[in-house]
Protein backbone atom coordinates (compact mmCIF):
# COMPACT_ATOMS: atom_id res chain seq x y z
CA UNK A 1 0.00 0.00 0.00
CA UNK A 2 1.48 3.31 -0.99
CA UNK A 3 1.89 6.28 1.30
CA UNK A 4 -0.78 8.22 -0.59
CA UNK A 5 -3.36 5.49 0.01
CA UNK A 6 -2.47 5.38 3.70
CA UNK A 7 -2.87 9.15 4.02
CA UNK A 8 -6.24 9.08 2.24
CA UNK A 9 -7.52 6.25 4.45
CA UNK A 10 -6.28 8.10 7.54
CA UNK A 11 -8.08 11.27 6.48
CA UNK A 12 -11.28 9.31 5.89
CA UNK A 13 -11.14 7.69 9.32
CA UNK A 14 -10.33 11.01 11.00
CA UNK A 15 -13.16 12.74 9.14
CA UNK A 16 -15.60 10.04 10.21
CA UNK A 17 -14.48 10.36 13.82
CA UNK A 18 -14.92 14.14 13.73
CA UNK A 19 -18.39 13.79 12.21
CA UNK A 20 -19.42 11.26 14.86
CA UNK A 21 -18.09 13.49 17.64
CA UNK A 22 -19.97 16.50 16.25
CA UNK A 23 -23.21 14.54 15.87
CA UNK A 24 -23.07 13.20 19.42
CA UNK A 25 -22.43 16.50 21.24
CA UNK A 26 -24.96 18.96 22.65
CA UNK A 27 -28.56 18.91 21.43
CA UNK A 28 -27.53 17.00 18.32
CA UNK A 29 -26.52 14.07 20.50
CA UNK A 30 -30.06 13.28 21.65
CA UNK A 31 -31.51 13.89 18.18
CA UNK A 32 -28.89 11.64 16.60
CA UNK A 33 -29.54 8.83 19.08
CA UNK A 34 -33.30 9.06 18.47
CA UNK A 35 -32.79 9.05 14.70
CA UNK A 36 -30.46 6.04 14.77
CA UNK A 37 -32.73 4.04 17.11
CA UNK A 38 -35.80 4.85 14.97
CA UNK A 39 -34.04 3.70 11.80
CA UNK A 40 -32.85 0.52 13.54
CA UNK A 41 -36.44 -0.25 14.60
CA UNK A 42 -37.67 0.39 11.05
CA UNK A 43 -35.01 -1.96 9.70
CA UNK A 44 -35.96 -4.70 12.18
CA UNK A 45 -39.63 -4.37 11.21
CA UNK A 46 -38.78 -4.54 7.51
CA UNK A 47 -36.72 -7.68 8.03
CA UNK A 48 -39.47 -9.33 10.10
CA UNK A 49 -42.12 -8.38 7.53
CA UNK A 50 -40.01 -9.80 4.71
CA UNK A 51 -39.37 -13.07 6.54
CA UNK A 52 -43.09 -13.49 7.29
CA UNK A 53 -43.92 -13.10 3.60
CA UNK A 54 -41.67 -15.97 2.61
CA UNK A 55 -43.68 -19.20 2.52
CA UNK A 56 -42.06 -22.58 2.13
CA UNK A 57 -44.24 -24.83 0.02
CA UNK A 58 -43.50 -28.46 0.59
CA UNK A 59 -45.69 -29.73 -2.24
CA UNK A 60 -45.08 -29.28 -5.93
CA UNK A 61 -48.08 -28.18 -7.98
CA UNK A 62 -48.14 -29.06 -11.65
CA UNK A 63 -50.37 -27.30 -14.13
C-alpha positions in Angstrom: 0.0 0.0 0.0 1.5 3.3 -1.0 1.9 6.3 1.3 -0.8 8.2 -0.6 -3.4 5.5 0.0 -2.5 5.4 3.7 -2.9 9.1 4.0 -6.2 9.1 2.2 -7.5 6.2 4.5 -6.3 8.1 7.5 -8.1 11.3 6.5 -11.3 9.3 5.9 -11.1 7.7 9.3 -10.3 11.0 11.0 -13.2 12.7 9.1 -15.6 10.0 10.2 -14.5 10.4 13.8 -14.9 14.1 13.7 -18.4 13.8 12.2 -19.4 11.3 14.9 -18.1 13.5 17.6 -20.0 16.5 16.3 -23.2 14.5 15.9 -23.1 13.2 19.4 -22.4 16.5 21.2 -25.0 19.0 22.7 -28.6 18.9 21.4 -27.5 17.0 18.3 -26.5 14.1 20.5 -30.1 13.3 21.6 -31.5 13.9 18.2 -28.9 11.6 16.6 -29.5 8.8 19.1 -33.3 9.1 18.5 -32.8 9.1 14.7 -30.5 6.0 14.8 -32.7 4.0 17.1 -35.8 4.8 15.0 -34.0 3.7 11.8 -32.9 0.5 13.5 -36.4 -0.2 14.6 -37.7 0.4 11.1 -35.0 -2.0 9.7 -36.0 -4.7 12.2 -39.6 -4.4 11.2 -38.8 -4.5 7.5 -36.7 -7.7 8.0 -39.5 -9.3 10.1 -42.1 -8.4 7.5 -40.0 -9.8 4.7 -39.4 -13.1 6.5 -43.1 -13.5 7.3 -43.9 -13.1 3.6 -41.7 -16.0 2.6 -43.7 -19.2 2.5 -42.1 -22.6 2.1 -44.2 -24.8 0.0 -43.5 -28.5 0.6 -45.7 -29.7 -2.2 -45.1 -29.3 -5.9 -48.1 -28.2 -8.0 -48.1 -29.1 -11.7 -50.4 -27.3 -14.1 
